[in-house]
């Protein structure tokens, strides 16, 4: 076994990850002229070294359990998946509804996809989503109003959170809440930031129907702070089938699980 060749392959994988934010086993195998199994072993080693994080079919950059990636960095991760998830989620928004959108780059794509509905009220603590929604209102792509929650801003995450945000949320009743997350497992959903997690949790409790929107890189991952259990979720919209072992759980099995189709991101 040539250690220098292996080290060079590791460097090539890291370079590819820095360029694309997400890498695919099959594509890497073809590019580096090795078998997919070799790439899988490489990714496992690099994950142990905390150079990346394995996901279904490939890997993304390693951010650790506590540190949340910068919002602008998250926007580029699994972009095509998030776009299709957002488009699918937006079709569930109906005329006359009051809807909550939490902070997240996937819910951002819901904001970008809302169209052809009337008298809709969108409540959000995402500065990025509010800007998009305002532009879509101005261009008459949908009819309604946008309510931006007050609170403390986080410039790095383009969010508004804190005790004032939570107090205001307690005064709303939502028809539907669209919730993003840092991780989803059989225990439910979680996030990196306690304030964002708390706001999302209140949105879920104040809503008749809860939709979780998440790309497959979050499946079987855990962040620090619990948002809600699976029993409080009505529907999961993602780009991967439900894990086989999850389907054995009666609570999870009864939930709607919608898989969107995604083309290769290269």
N, C-alpha and C positions, 0 to 999 in steps of 0.2 A: 504494500500500500504506500503510494507516494504522498507523503505528508504535505509537500509543497504544492502539489496539484489540488489536494483537498482544501488547503488554506486559500489558494487562488479562487477555488469555486465558492468558498464562503464569502470572499470579498466581492465576487461578481454578484452573488445573491443579495448582499447588503446594498451594493450600488443600484441594482435593479429596484430594490424596495424603496430606496431614497428617491428614485425618479418617479415611480408609479404609485407609491403609497400602499399598493396591494399587489401581491405576486401570485402566480398560478403554477401549480406543480407541473402540469403537462407542458406549458409554455417554456418553463425554465429547463425542463429535461431536454426539449428540442433545441433550445438555444445553447445549452452547455454540452450537448451531445452525450448525455448520460441517461440512465433509466429513471422513470418516475419514482421508483423505489429508492434510488440513490438520493434524489432530491428530498424525498420525505425524511430520510435519515438525516440529511444535512439540516433540514428545517427543525427537526427535533433537537439536534445538538445546539443550534443557534438559539432556540427557544430557552434551553437550559442556561445558556450564557446571557439571557435577557437581551438578545439582539433583535428579536422579533416575537410575534405571537402567532401561533398556529391557529388557523381557522379551517373550515371545511373546504378542501381543494387547494389550499395555499397558505398564505400568511399575510399579516399586516404588521405595521410597526409596533414595537413594544412601548407601552405607556405606563405599565405598572398598575397596581391596584388602586393606589391613592391619587396619583397625579392624573388629572384630566387633560387631554390634549387641547390646545388652543382651538377656538371655534373655527378659525380660518383653515387650520390643519384638518379638522374633522370634516369640513365641507368636501375635501378632495378624496376622502376615504369611502370606497364603495359607492361612488357617485351615481353610476348607472342604476345600481340596485335601489338606492334611496329615491331616485327620481321615479322609477316605476312603482315603488311602494307608495310614494306620495300621491301619484296619479290615481292609483287604485283606491286609496283612502278617501280622496276628495269626492269620489262618486257616491259615497255614503252620506254626504251632506245634502239635506233636502230644504226646500223652501220653508221659510218661517222658523227655522231652528236656531237655537242658541248653542254655540259650540265653543269648547275650550281647546286651545292649542298650547301645549307646553313648550319649553325651551328644547331645542334640538335641531340638528341638521336634517333629520328625516321629516319632522313636522314642518320644516322650512319648505320642503317640496310639496307638502299639502297646500300651504299658502300659495305657492306658485301655480297650483293646479285648480283651484276653486274657480268655477265658471258656470254661467247659465243658471244661477239660482237667485231667488228673490227674497228680500226681507230677512236676510240671514245676519245674525249678530255673532261676531267672532271676538272672543275674549282671549287675550294672550299676555304672557309675561316675557315674550321674545321680541326684542327690539328689531332683530333682523326680519322676523315674520311680519311685524307691524308695518315695516317699510314696504315690503312686497305687497301686502294686502292693500295698503293705501294707494299704491300705484295701480293696482288692478281695479279698485273702486273708481279711481280717477279716469281710467280707460274704459269704464262701464263693462268690465268683464263679468262682474256679478253685482247684485244690488243688496245693500244692507249697510251695516256699520261695523266699525272696529273699535273695541274698547281695549286700551293698553293699561294694564294694571300698574298702580303706583308702587314704589318701594325703592330699594337700593340697587343701583346699577352695577353690573360686573362687565367692564369693557372687554375683557378677554373672552368672555362667553356670550357677549351681547344679550345679556339677560337682565331681568328685574326680579329680585327676590327679597326675602326678609319678613319681619313681623307685620309690616303694613300690607305687603302683598298677600300674606296668608289671611289677615283680618278681612281684607276686601273680598277674597275668594269665598269666604264663609257666607257672604250675602248673595251669592249667585245660585241659581238652579240651571243646570245644563242639560240639554237633550243628549248631547254626545261630547265625550272628551277624547282627544287624540293624544296619546302619551308616548313619548320616546323613552329610552332607557340606556344605561351603560352596560347592563347585562340582564339576561333572562335565563332562568333555570326553572326546574320543577317547583321550586319554592315561591316563584313569582318574579317580580322585576325589581331592579335596584339601580342606583346611580352613584356618581362620584361625589356630588356636592350635597350636603345635608339640606341646605336652603332650597335648592332646586327640587330635590327629592320630596321635601315637605309640601311644596307648592303643587307638585304633580299628584301627590297623595290626596290632597284636599280636592283637586279637580276631579279625581276618580270618585271620591265619596259624594260629591255634589252632582254627579251626573247619572242619568238613567242608563246610558250605555257607554261602555269603555272600550276603546280600540287602542291596542298597543301596536305601534309601528316600529319595526326594527329590522336591520339587515342581519344576515346570517352570522356575521362576525361576533354578534353579541350573544348568540345561543350557547348555553352552558358556560357563560362567563359570569363573574360576580364582581360588583363594585361594592363600595363600603356601606352605602345606606339603602335600606329597604324602602321601596315605594309602595308596593301592594302585592297581595297574594294572588294566585291564579283564580281563586274563587271570586275575586272582584273584577275579573276581566271577561268581557264578552267575546272579543274577537282579536286574533293576532294576525297582522298582515306583514309578511316577510318574503324572502326569496329562497327559502328552503323548506322542504317537507318537514312535518313534525318528526322529531327524533323518535325512533321506534320504541325506545324504552319509556318515553313520555306517554305514549298512547296507551300504556298499561294502567295509567292513573285515571280513575273514573272522572275526577273533577276536571282534568285537562282534556280528556277525550270528548267531553260534552261541549267544549268551546269551539267556536268557528276558527278554523286555521286556514288562511288564504295565502297561497303561494303564487307570487307573480313570476312571470317568465323573464329571464335576463339574458341578454346576449353577452358574449365575451367582451371584456373591458379593454381590449388592446387596440 
